[in-house]
Every structure is written in C-alpha cells, then in structure tokens.
C-alpha cells in the first residue's frame, strides 16, 4: 500500500479572528495523535498545555509541546483535538481519524467517511 494524504482544514476555535489553515497531511494509523509543525502552531496561536515525551519512528524519544485546541475538518467531518508539535509536515493519527469516523480505502489510497455512516460520524460509546 502506498502513502495516503488528506487535505485538512485546521483552526483555533478559541481565536475566531484567526483564519483557518489548509494543510496536506500524511495519514498514519501507526501514530495516535495529530502532529503539526511549529509554524502551524504559531500561526494558529495554539496554547501549550504541557510538554510530552514521544517515541518517534526510529525508536528515539523527544520532548515536544502538546497544544490545542485544534478544530480539524476533513470531508463532511470535524473534531476538536490536541496536537503534538513535531516534524515538518502535518501527520493525521488514529485518534482524530476514529473521532471523525473515517476509514482508509486501500484500493483507492484514500481517506473516506465510513460508508456505514456516510452523512454523520458514528461512534461506539459503550
């Protein structure tokens, strides 16, 4: 399977005066969180809640900022989430993917709304 990218809209819901940012994100189900570069966190004036130690793909550990809230939109879905400030590209992890009830269509190499819930996101809460 090849790489999958998604065109996201990122905004700061606490600062309505700031415009949203359009960003192309690498979809990574092996990652948990939304990860954003520092310049996006700065542009959206996101609040740092804490520093977190994260393990990256090569197994090493880094300290990074956990910021938010981030209003994230994709297709006909949206969620509120936090983000790790790390790397040079936006990375969409499993938590916001699940939160928006999205699935990966492997044959089309696309991120799509769950066909079982095409119009509104579904969730399991039990």
C-alpha distance (Angstrom), angle and dihedral (degrees) to the residues before:
residue distance angle dihedral
X1 . . .
X2 3.79 . .
X3 3.77 131.2 .
X4 3.80 118.3 -67.6
X5 3.79 123.0 -148.9
X6 3.79 130.5 -171.7
X7 3.81 129.8 -162.8
X8 3.81 106.2 -129.0
X9 3.78 135.6 -175.6
X10 3.81 113.9 -140.3
X11 3.80 123.8 -167.8
X12 3.79 141.3 163.1
X13 3.83 107.3 -119.8
X14 3.82 90.4 -165.1
X15 3.82 91.7 60.0
X16 3.80 109.1 48.4
X17 3.81 91.0 172.2
X18 3.83 90.5 69.2
X19 3.77 118.6 85.0
X20 3.81 120.4 -125.3
X21 3.80 123.0 -102.9
X22 3.80 123.4 -128.2
X23 3.78 110.3 -143.3
X24 3.78 136.4 176.1
X25 3.81 107.8 -134.3
X26 3.76 132.5 -163.1
X27 3.81 107.7 -127.6
X28 3.81 108.8 -133.5
X29 3.81 120.3 175.2
X30 3.80 88.4 -178.0
X31 3.80 89.2 67.0
X32 3.79 122.1 69.3
X33 3.79 105.5 -154.9
X34 3.76 142.5 45.0
X35 3.80 107.0 -96.1
X36 3.79 121.4 -161.8
X37 3.80 135.1 -179.7
X38 3.80 118.3 -107.8
X39 3.82 93.1 -109.3
X40 3.82 91.0 62.0
X41 3.81 92.5 48.4
X42 3.82 88.3 50.2
X43 3.83 94.7 47.3
X44 3.81 91.7 49.9
X45 3.83 91.9 43.2
X46 3.80 90.7 -131.5
X47 3.79 117.6 -173.0
X48 3.79 117.9 -117.9
X49 3.80 108.8 -129.7
X50 3.80 97.5 -179.6
X51 3.77 146.7 -35.9
X52 3.81 116.1 -94.6
X53 3.76 131.7 -166.3
X54 3.79 109.6 -128.8
X55 3.78 132.9 -172.5
X56 3.80 112.3 -134.8
X57 3.82 130.0 -155.1
X58 3.82 95.5 -84.7
X59 3.83 90.6 54.4
X60 3.79 95.6 -108.0
X61 3.80 122.3 126.5
X62 3.78 128.2 -125.1
X63 3.76 135.6 -179.1
X64 3.79 113.4 -125.1
X65 3.78 140.0 167.0
X66 3.79 121.1 -97.5
X67 3.82 106.9 -148.9
X68 3.75 140.3 174.1
X69 2.85 170.8 1.0
X70 3.80 97.0 -97.3
X71 3.80 120.7 -177.3
X72 3.78 103.4 -148.9
X73 3.84 124.2 -167.0
X74 3.79 130.1 -172.8
X75 3.82 127.3 164.1
X76 3.82 106.2 -39.2
X77 3.82 92.2 -24.7
X78 3.79 136.4 90.4
X79 3.78 140.4 173.4
X80 3.77 142.8 174.7
X81 3.77 115.2 -120.3
X82 3.78 146.3 149.8
X83 3.79 123.9 -110.9
X84 3.78 139.0 -146.5
X85 3.79 112.9 -129.8
X86 3.77 103.3 -135.1
X87 3.78 139.8 118.1
X88 3.78 134.4 15.7
X89 3.82 99.7 -84.9
X90 3.78 136.5 48.2
X91 3.79 113.4 -98.6
X92 3.81 121.7 -165.1
X93 3.80 111.5 -150.5
X94 3.80 134.8 -165.9
X95 3.83 99.2 -88.6
X96 3.83 97.4 61.6
X97 3.82 89.9 37.3
X98 3.81 89.9 56.6
X99 3.80 92.4 40.4
X100 3.81 90.6 57.8
X101 3.84 92.3 42.0
X102 3.79 93.9 -121.3
X103 3.78 127.6 155.0
X104 3.78 135.2 -163.6
X105 3.79 115.6 -114.0
X106 3.83 100.4 -151.8
X107 3.82 98.1 -166.6
X108 3.81 92.4 52.3
X109 3.82 95.0 35.3
X110 3.80 88.6 -132.1
X111 3.77 139.2 129.5
X112 3.81 108.1 -128.5
X113 3.81 139.5 174.1
X114 3.79 111.7 -93.0
X115 3.85 105.9 -88.2
X116 3.82 89.4 -142.4
X117 3.83 87.6 62.3
X118 3.81 104.6 27.4
X119 3.80 99.1 158.8
X120 3.80 104.8 37.2
X121 3.80 130.8 16.1
X122 3.77 117.7 -97.4
X123 3.78 127.2 -150.1
X124 3.78 140.3 -173.0
X125 3.80 109.8 -129.3
X126 3.79 103.3 168.6
